[in-house]
Amino acid sequence: MSNWTIVSSGGNAIKEAVFRKFDASLLGQIIAPEDDNYNSIRVSLTGVTDPRGPALIARCVATSNVVRAIDFARTDELKIEVRAGGHSFNVGSFCDGGMVIDLPS
């Protein structure tokens, strides 16, 4: 991530070093709004793009990644939504400004 706009629900900026440590601890991928695949990941199976824009999407490939993502969000007061395979027909798996834990199918 090049542009530090991640802010906790309490209004505090998340420090870059804290984010870098979190990013390095994941086996999956962190996707930010400036990444090329950010918008395509926000498309549901019904073809609808969720209008909400999370600050980051954590694509978790192992249970330990999910635990780490929840710990990071809890410690840094980020709202969490979970997307499991993109099956939410009401596009309810995203949030504005928080973190989406994405469990790719």
Secondary structure, 3 states (H helix, E strand, C coil): CCCCCCECCCCCECCHHHHHHHHHHCCCEEECCCCCCHHHHCECCCCCECCCCCCEEEECCCHHHHHHHHHHHHHCCCCEEEEECCCCCCCCCCCCCCEEEEECC
